[in-house]
């Protein structure tokens, strides 16, 4: 079962000064032709969630902000045909926003959901062209 951290901390000492760098969770905006999707990744680059594609970067950013606010979206737990676990994020009217990676255990999936809920509000957004 993967272990998720809210951030990775790296401390570098240079002569008498100390520099601490935090590697945060990140949201990557990915452009595919004219469409834009986003991924939520851990500090060690493990993929947790991939969205559906949107017509514009602005639409994708609006969905990201709404998920960060946790106002209009629900996490729905699912099982695939192989008995593996994953979750989707739905709007209040049932529209699927995207889905998670596949987990071998229900506990792993719950850990993924909790990791998303805890860390997505502070995740840095980065565009990839």
N, C-alpha and C positions, 0 to 999 in steps of 0.2 A: 504494500500500500504506500503511495507516495506521501511524503511529508511536505506540507506547504508552510512557508514562512511569509510574514507580512512584508519583510524586507531583508535583504542581505546587507551586512555591514562590513566594510573594509576600512581598516585603520592603517595609515601609512605614516611612519615617523621619518622626518627629514631634518637632520641635525637637531635643533631644539624645538622645532614645530611639529605638531601632529595634525594630520588632515584625515577627517573621517568622511567617507563616501557611502551613501546609502543607495542601494540598487532597489528601486521600487517596482511594484507591479506595473505593467504597462498595457495600454490599449493601442494596437496598431491599426491605422486606417490603410486598407489595401485597395488599390484601384485595379480593376480588370476591365479593360476597354473603357466603356463609358459608365460603368457601374462601380460602386464603392461598398466595401464590407469592412467589418472590424473584427479583430481578434483580441481576446484577453489572455495575457501571458504572465507567468510567474517570473520572478527575478532570474531564475536559471533557465528561462526561455521555454518552459513547459507550457504547451497550449491547453487552456482550460475551456475556452468557449469561442465559437465562430458564429458570426451573425449571418443573416441573409444579406443579399445584395440590395443596395439602394441606388436610386437614380442620381443622387448628388451627394457630395461630401457634407453639405449642410443637413440633409436628411439623416445621414449616419450620425453626425454630431448631435443632432436633436435627440435621437434614440439613446445615444450614450449618456447624455445629460439626464434624460428621464430615468434610465436605469440607475444612474448614480443617486438620484433623488429617491429611488425606490417607491415611487408613487403610483405608477400605472402598470406595473409588471408583476407577474407571478412566476415562481419557479415550479415547474411541473416535472415530477419524477416519472421516468419511463424505463421499460425493459425491452431490449431488442430480441429478435428471433433466436439468438444464441444464448439468451439468458443473462446477457451483460446489461449493465445499468448506465443510464445517461439522463441528463435533464435538458429541458427546453425552457426558454423564457417566453412567456405569453403576455400579450396585452390583456386588459380587462375584457375585451370583446373576443378573446380567443385567438387572435392572430399571433403566429409563432415568429419571434424575433430572430432566433437562432438556436443552436444546440451545443452541448458540451462534448468533450471527448468521451470515449467509452471507458467505463470502469469495470473491473472484475468483481467488485463487491458493492453492496448497497452502502456500507460504511464509507468506502472511498468516494462514492457519489455524494453522500451527505457532506463529507469533508470538502469536496469541490464546491458545493453550493455555499457552504459557510465561508469558504475562502473568497468566493466571488462577493458575497454580501458584505464581508468585512473590509475587503481591499479595493473594490471598484470605486468607491467614492474618492479615494486619494490617488488612484492610478494616473500616471502621466499619459497623455495622448500624443502619439507620434505618427506622422504621415509617411507612408512609403509609396513612392510613385512607380 
